[in-house]
């Protein structure tokens, strides 16, 4: 006869461990899927442009609209952050400086994305 220790909340420790592995594997699967989708999009773009020079020339032509698209995405994300998420996190966070550091990191990430896009001519 085998005895299984049950935790205070009534769950089996083996099941909790399996769900952690399941979440980890599914997160890696999602990341691999996103990378695969990005690679496929790049391959389709190169195929439609027929060479890299034409694709680069086309990206130079649509540089302005792509910047406006990214700016619109940044605006929507910032509005959702300020309107819904920030207040909830400030109530739950042990330190408001943690939220401030998160905001600074996101602004730095957006600036890095824009610098990279400008450097590559998009």
C-alpha positions in Angstrom: 0.0 0.0 0.0 1.4 3.4 -1.0 0.8 6.5 1.0 0.6 9.9 -0.8 1.0 13.0 1.2 -1.6 15.6 0.5 -0.8 19.3 1.0 -2.9 21.7 3.0 -5.0 22.8 0.1 -5.9 19.2 -0.7 -3.8 18.9 -3.9 -1.3 16.2 -4.7 2.3 17.5 -5.0 2.9 15.4 -8.1 0.0 17.0 -9.9 1.3 20.5 -9.0 4.7 19.6 -10.4 3.2 18.3 -13.6 1.2 21.5 -14.1 4.4 23.6 -13.7 6.2 21.5 -16.3 3.1 21.8 -18.5 3.1 25.6 -18.3 6.9 25.7 -19.0 6.6 23.5 -22.0 3.6 25.4 -23.4 5.5 28.7 -22.9 8.4 27.4 -24.9 6.0 26.0 -27.5 4.4 29.5 -27.9 7.8 31.1 -28.2 8.9 28.6 -30.8 5.6 29.2 -32.7 6.0 33.0 -32.7 9.6 32.6 -33.9 8.4 30.2 -36.6 5.7 32.6 -37.7 8.2 35.5 -37.9 10.5 33.4 -40.0 7.7 32.4 -42.3 6.6 36.0 -42.7 10.2 37.0 -43.6 10.4 34.1 -46.1 7.1 35.2 -47.7 8.3 38.8 -47.8 11.6 37.8 -49.5 9.7 35.5 -51.9 7.2 38.2 -52.9 10.0 40.8 -53.3 12.1 38.3 -55.2 15.3 39.7 -53.6 16.5 41.5 -50.6 17.3 44.8 -52.4 13.7 45.1 -53.6 12.4 44.4 -50.1 14.7 47.0 -48.6 13.6 49.5 -51.2 9.9 48.8 -50.4 10.6 49.1 -46.6 12.1 52.5 -47.3 9.0 53.6 -49.2 6.6 52.6 -46.4 8.9 53.9 -43.6 6.4 56.7 -42.6 3.3 54.5 -42.4 5.2 51.8 -40.4 6.3 54.4 -37.9 2.7 55.7 -37.6 1.5 52.1 -37.1 4.1 51.5 -34.3 3.2 54.8 -32.7 -0.5 53.8 -32.7 0.4 50.5 -31.1 2.5 52.3 -28.4 -0.5 54.7 -27.8 -3.0 51.8 -27.3 -0.6 49.9 -25.0 0.1 53.0 -22.9 -3.6 53.9 -22.7 -4.5 50.4 -21.5 -1.7 50.4 -19.0 -2.7 53.7 -17.5 -6.4 53.1 -17.6 -6.7 49.5 -16.4 -3.5 47.8 -15.3 -1.4 50.4 -13.4 -3.9 51.1 -10.7 -4.4 47.4 -9.9 -0.7 46.8 -9.8 -0.1 49.7 -7.6 -2.6 48.4 -5.1 -1.0 44.9 -5.1 2.7 45.8 -5.3 4.8 45.9 -2.2 6.7 48.9 -3.6 5.5 51.5 -6.0 9.1 51.9 -7.2 8.8 48.4 -8.8 6.0 49.6 -11.0 8.1 52.7 -11.9 11.1 50.6 -12.8 8.8 48.5 -15.0 7.5 51.6 -16.8 11.1 52.9 -17.3 12.1 49.5 -18.8 9.1 49.5 -21.2 10.0 53.1 -22.4 13.6 52.0 -22.9 12.4 49.0 -24.9 10.2 51.2 -27.1 13.2 53.5 -27.7 15.4 50.6 -28.5 12.9 49.3 -31.0 12.6 52.7 -32.7 16.4 53.2 -32.7 16.8 49.7 -34.4 14.1 50.5 -36.9 15.7 53.8 -37.7 19.1 52.2 -38.0 17.9 49.6 -40.5 15.8 52.1 -42.4 12.3 51.0 -41.6 
